[in-house]
Amino acid sequence: MADFSVRVERGNPHATVTVTGEIDVATADELVRALRTVADLAVRVDLTDVEFVGAAAVCTIADGAAECERLGNRLVVTGYSSVTRTLFELCEREALLGEPARG
């Protein structure tokens, strides 16, 4: 399993949550905690360095998006792979997707 990490950068008026490694059941709680710290801002979740995204990741990110929306903000996912896009589509959460990974 790849090392998992979450880095949060608060800005004005948005925050960036940069994730590396694998997002699955074992790591979802850490992502939840990070997303909660920035729900008061517009949030960009950068998955550029994520190697695996499980269904738990989609649920976690969707819950974070709902919390942002409840507070009048928006969450968008960027830097995702085509496989991640397919997973978000299968879970009917493709509205959360912004710009995919380049290359």
N, C-alpha and C positions, 0 to 999 in steps of 0.2 A: 504494500500500500504506500502511495506517495505521501510525503509529509503534507499535512493540512495546515493552512494558516489563513487568518482573516486580518486584514489591515483596514482600519477606518480612518478616513480623512474628512474631517468636518470643514466645510467651507461656507461661504455665504453667496447664494442662497441654497446650495446643494451639498450633498456629501457623496463621497465615493467609497464603496466597500469593495476592496480588492481581495479576491479569493484565490488561493492556490491549492493544488493537490486534488483530493477527491471529496465530493460532497455526497454523503450517504447517511444512513441511519446513525452511524457512529460519530459523525461530525456535525450533524444538523443542529444540535443544541447550541454549539458555539456560534454558528451562523445566526441563529435566532437571537442570541444575546447581542450580537453586533448590530443586527438590523433594528432592534429595539432602541439602541442608543442614538439612532439617527432618524427615527420615524417622524420627528418634528421638522425635518427638512425634505426637499426633493432628494431622492436617492438614486444613484447609478451603481448597479452591482456589476463589477467587471469580472468576467469569467475567462479572460484571455489565458490564464495559466492554470486552468482547471483541467485535469486529465480524465475525470469521470464525474458524471452527474446522474444520480439515482432519482427515483420517484420522490424520495424524502426531500431532496433539494428543491424540486418543483413546488411541493407543498409548503416548505419553509419559506421560499421566496414569495409565493402567493400570499401566505399569511402576513409577511412583512409588507407586501404591497397593500393589503387590506388595511393594515394599521396606518400606513402612510396616507392612504385615501381618507380614512376616518379623521385624520388630522389636517386634511386639506392639501395633501402633497401627493406626489406621484413617484413610483419606483419603476425604473426601467433596467433591463438586463442587457449588457453589452459584451462583446468579445466572445460570444458563444460559437460552438461548432455546429455543423449541420446535424449531427446526431443529437445534440442538445436541443436544437430547434425542433426536431421531430418529436422528442419527448415532451416538450412544452405544448406542441400541437396535439399530441395524443391526450394530454391532460387538459386540453382546452384552455390553455393559459398563454397562447401565443401573443395576446395583446400586451403582455409584459415585455416583449422582445423589442430591443432597439437595434443598434448596429451589430452585425455579426463580426466574428474574428476576420482579420485580413489574411489573405494568402491562401 
